[in-house]
Amino acid sequence: MSVIIIKETVNLNKLKNQIGIILGNQTTQSDSHYRRLTRFFDAPFHLNSLWKYLLKISVEALILRLDQRGGHKYLLMDATSWEFGVIKFHFLFLSIVYEGVSIPIFFVNLSKKGHSNFDERKRFLQMSNTLISLKGMTLLADREYIGRKWFNFLVNDLSLNFVIRIPQGDYKTDLGYRYGQFIRDIKKGKIKAIAIKIGENTFQLIGTKSRNPENADDDLLILMTNLPNKKHKIIAIYGLRWQIECMFKCMKTNGFNLEQLGFSNPNKVRLMLCIVIACYVLCICEGIKQMKTKAKKAKNGVKKNRVSIFHQGFEIVNLKVQKIELFLDWLVHAVFCQSPKNKPIFN
């Protein structure tokens, strides 16, 4: 974690030169440090168990805080994919919104090109549901995650709410002449809602003009949802979905350069991604602390800093990881001693 944060990459060859510095051992050759890194990823405990602890500790801390607050929980689902040589990465992520930021709680590597199919998404959410109960939460997703079976599965099998964008033209046949009037109204700038029955469930389509269309064919925002909220509220809720895109950017080009991941072994890939998630969560948590401190100062007339939450936290964490002893000491106090009674959150 220390060397990834300092060097802002997951490439082991680029990390090796930093090992001696953080350990205070600069006489050992870099090749020895490289072998140290590779042995870490070869250890059976690390491959089979460590990734679970890293993910569990991040998720439990987050859910504990959200449960203490009460209120509604929003889930974000999306994928990020790329190729590294002949290796194909396709990470399907589920994250939860905390303080307006996307925090990953589960992922799978589908190792393929193209979008996930219904069976892959179904299995993914079933696995996520064994980690934490998703019941009653609201899932936000883009146009890749649609379909009659999918919408009914979310409601009937997982008791999830959802707000998912659908392509223009979908369910035109189901709605008949009403669909044409619906589209004409939203093209005029109106926000419209229309009920639609799919299987045993009745959902609603919410339509409005897109504020930031990517192209001429992307000018309308049409959402499918089972929420009973008012139209403006549904659109505002869907706006949270963009945070998972920001999360991907922080984990990749604007943070830890995850796309430089060169492992082909799926267990090593999984472990490295969990380490990156742990780094990301540390930076977000520290950034939120900084944001709240600056918000208090802003009330007293001090100008706000426009740096993102992630980068505010990254600047602080980067200072803490320069020496391994200092990092471990700070980590214990920062992560394990945050309860009101100053008792560790985790055993």
N, C-alpha and C positions, 0 to 999 in steps of 0.2 A: 504494500500500500504506500509506503514511504517513497520508494523510488518511482512508482507510477505517478504519484502526485507531483513530485519534483520535476521529472522529465516529461510529463504530460504525454506518455505513450505507453503501450502495452508490449512493445517490441523488446524482447529479452536482450537482443544484441545492443540496443540503445540504452538499456537499463543497467547493464553490467558495470559500467564505469562509475556509477553512483554508489554501488554497494559499499565499497571501501570507505567512502566519505562518511556515510551515515553511521557506519560501524566504528569509525575512528581507526581504521586499519587500511592505510594507503600503501603499504609495502607489498601486499599480495597482488599478483598480476590479475588483470581483468579476465583472462581466460578461466582462472580459478573461480572468480565471482560468477561467471557465466554458468559454470558447472554447478555452482551452488543453487542458482536459479532453476536450472533444469532438473536437479535432484528434488527440489521443492515440488515441482509439478509431476514428478514420478512417484512420490510417496503414496502408498495405498490409502492411508488415512485421509490425506488431503484430497485425493481424487474421489473417494467414496463417501466421506463424511463432512469434511471441512466446509464444502460449499453449502451444505444444509444449515450449518450453524451461522455462517455469514448471512444467509438470506433470512433465517429465522429471527436473528437478533434485530435486524433492520425492520422486519415486518411487525414483530411483537411490540417494539418500542412505539411504532407509528400507530398501530391499532389501539394500544393502551391509551395513548393521548386522545385519539379520536373518540373512543368509547367514553372517556371521562367528560368530554365536551357535549356528547349527545348530538342531535341534529342529523341531517342527511349525509350519506357518504356517496361520493361519486367515483366510479371506476372508469378508466380510460383503456381502450384496447386498440393496438395498432402494431405494425411490424416494420422492421428495418432490415434491409438486405443488401449484400454486396458480395463481390468475389475477390479472393486473394490468391492469385495464381489460378490453380485448378480447384481450389477449395471454395465451395458455395456456402454462404451464411444467410440464413433467413430466420431472424429472431422474432418470434411472436411474443409481445409483452402485454401484461396486465398491470396497470398501475392504479394508484389511488390518489385523490387530490388532498393535499395537506397544506394548509396556509396558502392556497392558490397555486401550489406547485405540484408537479407530477412526481410521485415516488413509486418506483417499481416494486411489485410484491411477488410476481411470478413471471417465468418466461420458459419458452421451449425453443430449441433450434431445429427448424424443419429441414435445414440443409438442402434447399431446392430453389429454383427460380419460380416466379409467379406467385399468385395469391394462395392463401390457405383455403381448403375446402370445408364444407360443413362438418364432416366427421372429425377433421383435425381441430377445428374450433370448438366443437362439442366436447371432445376429449380434454382439450386445454382448459376449458372452464370447469369441467368436472374435477380435474386435478387441482385447480386453484381453490375450488370449494372445499377440498379436504384440508387445505392449509388454513384457510379462514372461511367462516360462513359468509357467503355473498348475499344471502337472503335479505330482501328489502333495499338493497343498494341500487343505484342507477348507473347503467352502463352507457357510455358515450363512445361512438365509433363512426368512422367515415364510410364511404360508399362500397368499400371492398367487403363489408361484413353485413350482408343483407340476405334476404330470402324468406319465403313463407315458413319453411321448416325451422329456420333459425329464429325468427321472431317468436314463434309459438314455443320453441324449446326454452328460450330465455324466461318466458312468463310461466309456462306450465311445469317445467322441470326444475328450474332454479329459483323461481319466485323473484326474479329480477325485474326492475323497471328498466326502461331503455329510452334513449334518444339517439337515433341513428339516421344519418343523411342517406337519402336514396337518389338515384339518377332520375333526371327528368324523363318522363314517359313511362316509368314503372307504374303498374296497376291502373293504367289508362283504361284498359278493357273492363276492369272491375267496377270502375266508377262511371263509365259511360259518358253521357253528355255533361255530367257534373264536373268531370276532369277538365274539360275545355274551358268552362267558366272559371274554374279554380286557377288555371294558368293565366288566363286573361287578366284576372284581378290582381294577381301578384306581380305581373309585368307592369301594371299601372302604379306599383309602389305600395299596394295594400298588403297587410298581413292577414292571411286567410287560414281557416281551419276547416277540415272536412273529415267526417267519420268514414272508416272503411272496415269491413268485416273480413278477417282472414281466419279460416277454420272456425273454431269456437270463440275466438277472441275478437273484440272490437277495438281497433286502434284509431288514432287520428293522424292525418297528414297536416303539417304546419308549413305554410309556404310564405316566402318573402324574397325580396331582391337581395342578392349577395352583395355584401359591402366591398369585398376584395376579390372579384372574379379573376381567375388565372387566365381565362381566355373568353372569347365571345360565347362559347357553348356552356360557360360556367356561371352565367349571370343570375341563376335562380338557386335559392337555398330551400330544399324541400326535405323535411324531417318526418320520420315515422316515430311515433311514441305511444306508450300506454299510460303516460302520466296524465293526471287530470288537471294540471296547472294551466294557467292562462297562457295565451299565445306568446306574449312578450317574455314571460318567464321561461318558457321552453327554449326560445331562441337564446336567451342569456345563459341558460344552463349548458346548451350545446357549445357555447363559446369557450368553455373550459377545456374542450377536447384539444385545442391547440397546444396545451401545456405538454402533452406527450411528445409533440414535435420538438419543443424546446429541450425536453429531456434527452432525446436522441442526439440533438446537436451538442449538448454538454458532454455526453458520453463519447461523442465522436470528434468531429473537427474542431469544436470549440472547447474541448476539455481534455479527454484522455486518449484520443485518437484510437478508438476501438477497432477501426478498420485496418490497423496495422497488425491485428491478431493473426499470427502465422501458424497456430496449432491446427492439426487435422484430427487428432484424437478428441472425440466428443466429450470425454470426461475432463480433459484439460481445458477445452473451450468453456465448458460449464463453470469450472472453478475460476478461470480468469474473469469471466463475466461477473460472477458473484463478488470477486475482489473489487472490480470496477464499480459495481453497485454500492458496495460498502464505502468506497471513496466518495462517490457521488452523494450518498446520504449524509456522510459527515459534513461535506461542504454545504449542502442545503440546510442542515440543522444549524450550522454555525452562521450561515447567511441570514437565516430567519432571526436569530438572536441579534445580529447586527442591524437588521431592518427594524426591529422593534425598538432598539436603542436609538436609532436615528429618527424614528417616528416621534419618540418622546422629545428629542431635541428640536425637531421641526415645530412642535407646538410652542416652543420657547423662542422661535424666530431664527433657528439655525437652518440653513439651506439644505434641502434633501440631496442625497447622492443618487444619481440615476443608474449606477452600476447594478447589474442583475443580482438576484439573490444568490445564485450559484457562484458568481465571481466574487461577490463580497465574502462569501464563506471560503472560497478557494484561497483568497489572499491570506486569510487568517490561518487556515489549516496548513498551507504551504510553509508558514513560519514554524509550525509545531513539529513538522516531520523531518527537519534537517538533521537531528540526532535521534537515534532510536530510543535512548533512555528517556529523553524529554517527550517524545511522541507517546510512548507507553504510559508515562505518568499522566500526561494530559488526557489521553484516551480513557483511562480509568475514571477520572473525575468528570470528564465531559459526557461520557455515555452512560456510566453505571451509577452515577450519584445525582440524578436529576429529580428524584421524587421529593414532594413537599417535606417529608420527614427525614430527608437526606439519607434514605436507605436505597441500596441498589435496586434497580428495576428488575434485573435478572440475577438468578443464582449462578 
